[in-house]
Amino acid sequence: MRVMPREPQISRSEMIRRCRQAAISISLALTIAACGGGGGGGGQPTAPVQQNPPPPTTPANTAPTVEAGDPQTIEWPTATAQLNGSATDDASQTLTYAWTATSGPSGVTFGTANAAATSVTFPSEGTYVLTLSVNDGSATGTDTVTITVNPAPAQAAVYPASDAANDDPVNHGWATVAAADVGMDQSVLDQAVNYARTSGTVNQADNAGMIVRGGRVVASWGVIDQRYDMKSTTKSIGGMALGLAMKNGLRPSDTAASKLPTIGNKPLANGSTGWLGEITIEQLATHTAGFLKDDDLTGAAEPAAATLVDRPGTIWRYSDIGLNWLAEVLTAVLAEDLSTALQANVWTTLGLNSSSGPTGGGSLSDVHWRDNQYRDQDGGPYKRELASGMFVNVNAMARVGLLFLRKGMWANDQRVLEETFVSTVSTPVATNANLPNPLAAEYPGATTNYGVLWWTNANGQLPNVPRDAYWAWGLGDSLIVVIPSLDIVAVRAGAQAAADSSVGSRVWNDDDWNGDYAVLAPFLDPIVQSVSR
């Protein structure tokens, strides 16, 4: 057997030397590999592959940041506030602004609705939310601000003293006050007075009026104790008889025939329509019963043509006939002459004297209601017309206005008319809003403005006058104006203008009266604008 020779032992120092050399060799090999060595004959290192950078990104447009301003509180009659909106945006585009009213009573107006800073005017008391929208061309930001219009502070309920004895020949029981003491500008108030006295075809020597705030007279002119022909203002004054009847249970929705079976019995042709039984009390009082305008049922001759020409509730047509039939219905309901009813229930409480009959009444009479002039009901009990026929002085007119301003109350907590009646007459009837109005040029906005026997500004047809204003109004521009939010009553009456006083046009106090509010603005606007608090 062959014996293999034994390898010689390696010394410890030799082993350390060999391990060190191997480590150096491995390190060198790794270095060469990292630098691209190893093959290729020792060329330059290969450069790393370059990547194309990603395209730059456009940041997304964000809507402008909008500030509509801090909440505000103002107090009526202050109706205007200043708005100071602002906006910031991440782009350089031009910003466009738009203010809108998004909550609260309708009728808000902006000085400049497309400006960040502007004014805003409110139609009445209430809480309003306004929205400012800002657009940068592609995105819109919004913010809101709440503005509260508080009611005017409560005023002491001042009433004039009784004038029944006529022992105050100058003021007739009224207290007077300087305009400045009740927050009014006398110079602006004078503009209204001058218009009422001198404009149009008015006889400057024969008209009178009063402006009352807080129950005290701030302006007056003419002889306030002289009676004038009220013409259609009779509808509102004499219409207080409707309030008395409603106090006794009459409802506006009641049919007239249920209270007066002979409603519309003249002319006989009215009966052929089959509509007489449909007519309601409310329709008679709002010119929607279907009757023509003019009323002349005097004498024995029976008119041949029907005066009821439209089905009740289908058209708005100013009608003296309808109002005179209402007078007959109310006479039947109250079971007494309307003049007697008002004397007992209204005029005595207001401290006034009244009379009735064919003549003009006594010298102490503040109110006179003549007998029928256009109607003859075959000897029936009906003595009064509501279309016209009352002769009243401005002292009494102002007291009527103050009674309505105080919601039917008089001095010492005497209730004369129910508050619900006052609210009824000063509120347009919603169901009339969309009715046809064949004489819209003469009575613009009537279907949405006319209340019950009174005209109103409910739709803002007079933009500078509060929407809660309402008034009685007749030929010659006799007026009883009530503005609850300003605690104001304004009245005016005068001699009737001559025939053809304004041919082809409608001017103040002419002989061609209609329901166009344009002639009222120069009288009412300065009264409102005179109020500073």
NUDREN-556932 format. One line per 10 residues: number of its first residue (from 0); their letters; for each residue x, y, z of C-alpha. Coordinates in pm, 1 decimal. Layout:
BEGIN
NUM) a) X:Y:Z  ... .
This chain:
BEGIN
0) mrvmprepqi) 0.0:0.0:0.0  121.7:337.5:-98.1  142.5:585.0:172.7  77.5:944.4:72.8  323.1:1195.3:202.6  187.4:1424.7:472.4  156.9:1791.9:385.7  374.4:2009.0:584.3  209.0:2221.7:853.5  149.4:2590.0:774.6 .
10) srsemirrcr) 266.7:2826.5:1030.8  20.8:3069.6:1192.2  192.7:3372.3:1040.8  174.7:3219.6:695.6  -196.7:3158.1:731.6  -258.8:3524.9:824.3  -54.9:3639.6:522.6  -254.4:3422.4:282.3  -592.0:3540.1:416.7  -490.8:3904.8:383.4 .
20) qaaisislal) -385.8:3855.2:23.0  -713.9:3684.2:-64.8  -913.8:3970.3:87.4  -720.1:4224.4:-118.3  -784.7:4028.2:-436.4  -1159.7:4009.0:-371.7  -1180.4:4380.4:-292.5  -993.6:4466.5:-612.2  -1223.9:4248.8:-821.5  -1531.6:4410.1:-674.3 .
30) tiaacggggg) -1393.7:4757.0:-745.0  -1321.5:4675.8:-1107.4  -1672.9:4534.5:-1153.7  -1829.9:4844.3:-1007.7  -1639.3:5065.1:-1250.3  -1740.2:4865.4:-1555.2  -1416.1:4678.8:-1580.7  -1370.7:4319.1:-1665.4  -1361.5:4259.4:-2036.8  -1370.1:4494.0:-2330.9 .
40) gggqptapvq) -1006.4:4564.2:-2320.8  -1012.0:4822.1:-2040.9  -1237.5:5099.6:-2207.7  -1399.3:5402.1:-2028.1  -1679.6:5334.2:-1775.2  -2029.5:5321.9:-1925.7  -2250.3:5629.3:-1826.0  -2584.9:5553.5:-1654.3  -2902.2:5577.3:-1871.3  -3066.5:5924.3:-1837.0 .
50) qnppppttpa) -3453.8:5943.2:-1777.1  -3667.1:6228.9:-1931.7  -3807.7:6447.4:-1648.3  -4193.4:6443.3:-1609.2  -4379.7:6739.0:-1770.8  -4466.3:7023.0:-1527.9  -4822.7:7005.6:-1384.4  -5072.2:7302.5:-1382.6  -5228.9:7345.8:-1038.6  -5613.3:7311.5:-1036.6 .
60) ntaptveagd) -5808.9:7641.7:-1022.1  -5983.8:7700.2:-692.6  -6288.9:7921.4:-640.7  -6234.4:8268.4:-493.5  -6248.7:8300.8:-117.2  -6535.7:8536.9:-43.2  -6615.6:8754.0:258.5  -6964.5:8908.4:257.3  -6901.9:9109.7:572.7  -7015.5:9103.2:932.0 .
70) pqtiewptat) -7382.0:9071.4:1037.4  -7560.9:9402.1:1087.6  -7866.9:9527.1:1273.6  -8052.4:9845.0:1182.8  -8377.6:9992.4:1311.9  -8674.1:10094.1:1100.6  -8738.6:10350.7:956.6  -8368.1:10329.3:868.5  -8394.2:10101.7:567.4  -8049.9:10120.7:405.5 .
80) aqlngsatdd) -7723.6:9951.6:505.0  -7373.6:9952.9:356.3  -7218.9:9630.1:229.8  -6841.3:9580.9:218.3  -6772.1:9249.1:52.5  -6429.6:9126.2:-60.5  -6266.8:8829.2:-230.4  -5920.4:8675.6:-282.7  -5824.4:8438.1:-561.4  -5527.6:8221.5:-668.1 .
90) asqtltyawt) -5546.9:8347.2:-1024.8  -5491.3:8685.2:-1182.5  -5820.3:8693.0:-1373.2  -6068.8:8974.6:-1324.4  -6324.4:8890.8:-1059.1  -6695.3:8958.8:-1109.1  -6931.0:9022.5:-815.1  -7305.5:8969.4:-772.2  -7523.1:9041.6:-467.3  -7859.3:8868.4:-427.9 .
100) atsgpsgvtf) -8119.4:8848.7:-153.1  -8171.0:8483.9:-67.1  -8394.5:8503.8:238.1  -8639.5:8751.4:388.8  -8928.0:8967.1:259.7  -8923.7:9043.6:-112.5  -8836.7:9385.1:-249.5  -8468.4:9419.2:-151.3  -8278.4:9657.2:-381.8  -7902.3:9704.4:-420.9 .
110) gtanaaatsv) -7731.4:10030.0:-511.6  -7492.0:9845.9:-745.5  -7552.2:9472.1:-735.8  -7226.6:9389.3:-920.7  -6991.1:9576.9:-687.8  -6817.0:9433.8:-382.4  -6899.3:9743.2:-178.0  -7248.2:9885.2:-225.6  -7567.1:9984.2:-45.7  -7877.1:9776.1:13.6 .
120) tfpsegtyvl) -8229.3:9899.8:88.5  -8495.9:9689.2:257.5  -8873.5:9717.6:206.3  -8976.1:9649.1:565.7  -8879.0:9509.4:901.3  -8744.5:9154.2:901.6  -8437.3:8932.3:886.5  -8259.1:8919.1:552.6  -7984.4:8688.3:424.2  -7776.7:8835.9:140.9 .
130) tlsvndgsat) -7539.2:8631.1:-73.6  -7223.7:8763.0:-240.1  -7111.6:8547.7:-534.8  -6766.1:8602.6:-688.8  -6652.7:8439.5:-1013.0  -6295.3:8427.1:-1149.5  -6392.4:8310.7:-1497.6  -6428.7:7942.1:-1425.4  -6511.9:7897.5:-1059.2  -6748.0:8076.7:-819.9 .
140) gtdtvtitvn) -6719.7:8129.7:-447.6  -6997.0:8256.4:-220.2  -7053.9:8389.9:127.7  -7361.2:8520.9:310.3  -7434.3:8799.1:555.1  -7742.1:8840.6:772.5  -7893.6:9186.0:823.1  -8172.9:9237.9:1072.5  -8412.3:9529.9:1036.1  -8572.9:9577.7:1375.3 .
150) papaqaavyp) -8913.9:9743.9:1422.4  -8925.7:10111.2:1506.5  -8933.6:10177.5:1878.8  -9280.2:10186.8:2024.5  -9432.0:10532.6:2037.7  -9682.2:10662.3:2289.5  -10032.6:10629.9:2145.3  -10124.1:10996.9:2103.8  -10475.5:11088.1:1988.6  -10643.4:11423.0:1919.7 .
160) asdaanddpv) -10895.4:11558.2:2165.8  -11264.4:11557.1:2082.1  -11378.7:11822.0:1837.1  -11749.1:11760.2:1894.8  -11796.4:12102.2:2053.4  -11583.7:12273.6:1786.8  -11423.0:12480.5:2063.9  -11070.8:12472.0:1916.4  -11112.6:12670.0:1592.3  -10742.5:12647.4:1498.0 .
170) nhgwatvaaa) -10621.0:12291.0:1561.5  -10957.1:12121.2:1627.2  -10820.2:11902.2:1905.0  -10489.4:11809.0:1742.7  -10152.7:11856.5:1911.7  -9883.0:12002.5:1687.5  -9510.4:11932.4:1685.1  -9204.1:12055.6:1497.8  -9090.4:11819.5:1225.1  -8739.3:11792.3:1372.4 .
180) dvgmdqsvld) -8882.6:11677.8:1706.6  -9028.6:11366.6:1545.1  -8731.5:11289.3:1321.3  -8846.5:11462.6:1003.2  -8681.0:11720.0:777.0  -8908.9:12021.3:737.2  -8753.6:12133.9:409.3  -8818.2:11794.9:248.2  -9166.8:11779.6:397.8  -9241.1:12117.8:240.4 .
190) qavnyartsg) -9188.1:11963.5:-103.9  -9485.7:11734.2:-44.0  -9700.4:12018.6:85.5  -9616.8:12242.7:-208.4  -9699.1:11967.2:-457.5  -10032.4:11895.5:-287.5  -10128.4:12263.0:-285.8  -10007.6:12389.8:-622.6  -9956.8:12112.8:-878.6  -10173.6:12002.0:-1166.3 .
200) tvnqadnagm) -10508.1:12175.1:-1204.7  -10559.0:12235.3:-833.8  -10727.1:12550.2:-708.4  -10454.0:12677.5:-477.5  -10700.0:12875.4:-268.2  -10934.2:12583.2:-208.5  -10760.5:12272.5:-77.7  -10643.6:12151.3:260.6  -10435.8:11878.3:413.7  -10254.8:11742.5:718.2 .
210) ivrggrvvas) -9948.0:11527.5:780.6  -9945.4:11348.4:1113.8  -9667.7:11151.8:1281.3  -9707.1:10977.2:1612.2  -10057.4:11118.7:1645.9  -9941.7:11482.9:1624.9  -9959.7:11726.8:1335.6  -9625.4:11811.8:1173.6  -9769.6:12000.3:875.4  -10107.3:12136.1:769.2 .
220) wgvidqrydm) -10248.7:12376.8:513.5  -10581.9:12524.2:418.3  -10892.6:12517.7:637.3  -10889.4:12175.5:801.7  -11252.5:12212.8:912.5  -11392.3:12268.4:561.6  -11575.7:11974.4:405.0  -11488.9:11854.0:54.4  -11654.3:11606.2:-180.1  -11475.4:11274.6:-123.6 .
230) ksttksiggm) -11593.6:11103.0:-442.4  -11438.3:10749.4:-436.8  -11267.3:10806.1:-103.2  -11622.8:10739.6:19.6  -11557.4:10372.4:-57.8  -11295.4:10352.1:217.3  -11455.0:10584.9:472.8  -11808.5:10453.2:434.3  -11659.7:10106.0:403.6  -11610.2:10107.7:779.5 .
240) alglamkngl) -11968.7:9981.6:775.0  -11825.1:9658.1:635.2  -11601.3:9642.8:941.8  -11904.9:9682.0:1167.8  -12086.0:9405.6:979.9  -11782.8:9175.4:1002.4  -11768.8:9247.7:1375.7  -12124.9:9111.4:1386.1  -12032.0:8792.3:1201.7  -12041.6:8877.5:830.9 .
250) rpsdtaaskl) -11770.2:8694.5:635.1  -11610.6:8818.4:311.6  -11681.9:8477.5:158.2  -12057.1:8503.0:224.7  -12271.5:8542.2:-84.5  -12444.2:8875.3:-124.2  -12771.9:8701.9:-212.3  -12774.9:8525.6:125.6  -12799.5:8869.7:288.8  -12991.1:9056.9:18.6 .
260) ptignkplan) -13200.3:8828.9:-206.7  -13271.0:9120.7:-442.0  -12901.5:9175.5:-522.6  -12864.8:9288.9:-883.8  -13238.6:9303.7:-946.3  -13188.4:9610.8:-1166.2  -13174.2:9585.2:-1458.1  -13378.2:9270.9:-1504.4  -13129.3:9153.6:-1765.3  -12881.4:9082.2:-1485.5 .
270) gstgwlgeit) -13089.8:8785.5:-1379.5  -13056.7:8616.8:-1718.0  -12687.6:8551.9:-1657.7  -12755.6:8309.7:-1372.6  -12459.3:8456.4:-1181.5  -12627.2:8677.3:-921.5  -12625.5:8404.9:-658.5  -12248.0:8359.0:-694.0  -12144.5:8714.1:-600.1  -11958.5:8734.5:-267.9 .
280) ieqlathtag) -11913.2:9023.7:-27.5  -11540.7:9023.2:-102.3  -11600.8:9047.9:-476.9  -11827.6:9350.0:-432.3  -11555.9:9516.3:-223.2  -11268.5:9441.1:-461.8  -11416.6:9524.4:-805.9  -11434.5:9159.2:-908.7  -11811.3:9097.2:-893.0  -11847.6:9138.5:-1270.5 .
290) flkdddltga) -12037.7:9469.8:-1284.9  -11961.6:9756.1:-1521.5  -11822.0:10080.0:-1378.5  -12092.0:10345.7:-1401.5  -12403.9:10339.0:-1192.9  -12725.4:10516.5:-1290.1  -13034.2:10338.5:-1168.3  -13241.6:10652.6:-1107.6  -13593.4:10703.1:-1232.3  -13861.3:10459.1:-1330.1 .
300) aepaaatlvd) -13716.2:10351.8:-1662.9  -13572.4:10002.2:-1656.0  -13224.8:9990.3:-1817.5  -13229.7:9749.1:-2107.6  -12870.7:9629.7:-2097.5  -12722.2:9415.8:-1823.4  -12465.3:9578.9:-1595.2  -12343.7:9238.6:-1474.2  -12129.2:9150.3:-1775.2  -11871.7:8904.7:-1637.1 .
310) rpgtiwrysd) -11895.8:8599.5:-1418.7  -11805.5:8693.6:-1058.6  -11441.4:8636.2:-971.8  -11317.1:8619.9:-1331.7  -11212.4:8980.5:-1407.1  -11093.8:9295.8:-1227.4  -11301.5:9595.0:-1336.8  -11326.8:9917.2:-1135.2  -11698.4:9937.0:-1057.8  -11911.6:10193.7:-879.2 .
320) iglnwlaevl) -12211.2:9967.8:-938.2  -12056.7:9687.7:-731.7  -11982.9:9923.1:-441.8  -12336.4:10061.0:-439.9  -12478.7:9710.0:-428.8  -12244.2:9646.9:-134.5  -12398.5:9947.6:42.4  -12740.0:9789.7:2.8  -12618.4:9455.4:132.1  -12459.3:9618.5:439.0 .
330) tavlaedlst) -12776.4:9816.5:507.2  -12966.3:9489.2:516.8  -12707.1:9319.3:737.9  -12686.7:9606.4:989.6  -13062.3:9668.2:966.6  -13014.2:10045.2:972.0  -12902.6:10338.8:762.3  -12525.9:10325.4:714.4  -12489.8:10689.3:816.0  -12668.2:10615.6:1141.9 .
340) alqanvwttl) -12451.4:10308.5:1203.1  -12127.8:10504.6:1158.6  -12251.0:10791.7:1376.7  -12324.1:10554.6:1663.5  -12016.7:10333.9:1630.4  -11741.7:10551.8:1483.1  -11787.9:10927.8:1465.3  -11893.6:10979.0:1826.5  -11590.0:10787.0:1953.0  -11356.3:10983.3:1724.0 .
350) glnsssgptg) -11494.3:11311.5:1866.0  -11668.9:11421.9:1546.6  -12013.2:11533.0:1433.0  -12192.7:11380.9:1136.2  -12511.2:11436.3:942.9  -12700.6:11283.8:653.6  -12974.9:11371.2:411.4  -13014.4:11553.7:83.0  -12858.5:11882.4:197.9  -12500.7:11962.6:296.8 .
360) ggslsdvhwr) -12538.9:11925.5:673.8  -12494.3:12177.5:955.1  -12194.8:12401.1:1015.0  -12066.0:12175.9:1295.9  -12082.2:11862.3:1087.3  -11740.2:11712.8:1006.3  -11895.8:11436.8:797.8  -12205.9:11452.5:579.7  -12339.9:11158.4:378.9  -12592.1:11269.2:118.8 .
370) dnqyrdqdgg) -12886.6:11057.8:15.1  -12866.9:10840.6:-297.2  -12809.2:11035.2:-614.2  -12761.0:10754.1:-866.0  -12987.3:10482.2:-730.5  -13361.2:10443.6:-676.4  -13459.5:10111.8:-527.3  -13837.6:10145.9:-563.6  -13887.1:10303.5:-224.9  -13656.3:10060.1:-45.6 .
380) pykrelasgm) -13469.6:10147.4:274.9  -13141.8:10215.6:98.6  -13033.8:10574.8:145.8  -12654.3:10566.8:95.3  -12411.8:10492.4:-183.6  -12058.0:10367.4:-124.6  -11923.7:10469.2:-465.8  -11941.4:10837.4:-363.5  -12161.7:11073.7:-167.1  -11964.2:11167.9:145.6 .
390) fvnvnamarv) -11845.5:11521.8:223.2  -11570.2:11522.8:486.3  -11312.2:11767.4:623.3  -10943.9:11679.0:656.3  -10972.5:11687.0:1035.4  -11208.3:11388.1:1012.4  -11004.2:11226.4:733.7  -10691.3:11235.8:950.1  -10879.9:11079.3:1241.8  -10996.0:10796.3:1016.3 .
400) gllflrkgmw) -10635.5:10744.1:904.8  -10514.2:10740.8:1264.8  -10785.5:10489.1:1359.0  -10655.5:10252.3:1089.1  -10293.1:10325.8:1180.8  -10375.7:10220.8:1538.2  -10535.0:9898.2:1407.3  -10890.4:9997.3:1500.0  -10818.1:10136.0:1848.9  -10894.1:10485.4:1976.8 .
410) andqrvleet) -10804.4:10677.0:2290.4  -10853.1:10509.5:2630.0  -10842.6:10163.5:2472.4  -11170.1:10197.7:2285.9  -11194.7:9938.3:2011.1  -11383.9:10078.8:1714.6  -11287.1:9831.7:1440.9  -11149.2:9480.3:1469.9  -10777.5:9446.0:1395.2  -10858.3:9164.6:1151.4 .
420) fvstvstpva) -11069.3:9407.1:948.4  -10785.4:9660.9:927.8  -10553.3:9382.5:813.1  -10810.3:9266.6:557.6  -10859.5:9603.3:389.4  -10484.9:9672.6:364.9  -10396.2:9335.5:208.8  -10451.0:9253.7:-160.2  -10665.6:8947.6:-224.7  -10435.7:8669.8:-347.0 .
430) tnanlpnpla) -10695.6:8511.5:-575.1  -10728.6:8837.7:-769.0  -10361.2:8857.5:-863.7  -10391.3:8677.4:-1197.7  -10728.5:8810.1:-1308.1  -10755.6:8994.8:-1641.6  -10761.9:9374.5:-1610.5  -10912.4:9521.2:-1929.5  -10818.0:9875.9:-1825.4  -10463.2:9801.6:-1713.5 .
440) aeypgattny) -10332.9:10125.8:-1866.0  -10560.4:10326.3:-1635.0  -10529.5:10095.5:-1333.9  -10177.1:9950.1:-1359.3  -10097.2:9681.6:-1105.9  -10450.1:9690.1:-965.4  -10492.3:9313.8:-941.2  -10190.0:9283.2:-711.5  -10223.8:9619.1:-533.2  -10590.5:9672.5:-455.2 .
450) gvlwwtnang) -10693.6:9554.1:-110.4  -11052.1:9561.3:16.1  -11185.9:9914.6:-44.9  -10832.2:10055.6:-5.5  -10535.7:10086.4:-243.5  -10199.2:9946.6:-131.1  -9830.6:9953.7:-226.9  -9794.4:9580.6:-171.1  -9610.4:9514.2:-497.5  -9379.3:9815.1:-460.4 .
460) qlpnvprday) -9526.8:10007.9:-749.9  -9409.0:10321.4:-567.1  -9047.9:10210.1:-506.2  -8962.6:10488.3:-260.6  -9265.9:10425.6:-40.4  -9281.3:10142.6:216.2  -9479.8:9843.4:98.8  -9703.2:9848.6:402.7  -9850.3:10185.1:293.6  -10215.9:10194.5:190.4 .
470) wawglgdsli) -10462.6:10469.5:109.6  -10816.6:10581.8:31.0  -10829.0:10767.7:-299.3  -11090.1:10955.7:-499.9  -11152.7:11198.4:-783.8  -10971.9:11526.6:-727.8  -10701.0:11329.6:-545.9  -10867.8:11327.1:-208.0  -10642.3:11100.7:-3.0  -10611.1:10926.6:330.9 .
480) vvipsldiva) -10263.8:10769.4:337.8  -10156.0:10531.7:615.7  -9789.4:10427.3:650.3  -9768.8:10198.8:957.2  -9390.8:10143.5:947.0  -9330.7:10519.1:967.1  -9620.5:10595.9:1205.4  -9751.2:10848.2:950.4  -10093.1:10957.0:828.0  -10121.2:11205.9:540.2 .
490) vragaqaaad) -10451.1:11346.4:412.0  -10546.4:11589.7:139.7  -10872.4:11716.2:-16.7  -10975.8:12000.8:-244.1  -11230.8:12152.8:-474.0  -11305.4:11951.3:-784.8  -11122.0:12045.8:-1103.4  -11312.5:12187.9:-1395.8  -11412.6:11969.4:-1689.1  -11140.1:11906.6:-1946.7 .
500) ssvgsrvwnd) -10878.7:12030.9:-1702.4  -10611.1:11801.3:-1846.6  -10713.9:11685.2:-2191.5  -10540.3:11365.7:-2296.4  -10335.0:11327.7:-1979.9  -10360.6:11247.9:-1611.7  -10229.5:11509.5:-1369.7  -10276.4:11591.3:-1003.9  -10632.9:11692.8:-913.5  -10773.8:11678.4:-1265.0 .
510) ddwngdyavl) -11120.0:11570.6:-1374.7  -11000.6:11244.5:-1528.1  -10916.3:11031.9:-1225.6  -10772.8:10683.1:-1260.9  -10563.0:10443.2:-1055.4  -10222.2:10538.8:-1197.2  -9987.5:10582.2:-900.2  -9756.6:10816.4:-1094.6  -9938.8:11129.1:-973.0  -9896.4:11019.8:-610.5 .
520) apfldpivqs) -9517.8:10984.5:-612.0  -9435.5:11358.3:-589.3  -9658.9:11378.9:-280.7  -9565.4:11057.1:-102.5  -9193.8:11032.5:-186.0  -9090.7:11353.5:-1.4  -9298.3:11255.8:302.1  -9107.5:10927.4:326.5  -8771.8:11086.4:244.8  -8819.7:11348.6:516.3 .
530) vsr) -8799.6:11078.5:784.6  -8455.2:11039.7:941.4  -8553.3:10825.0:1237.8 .
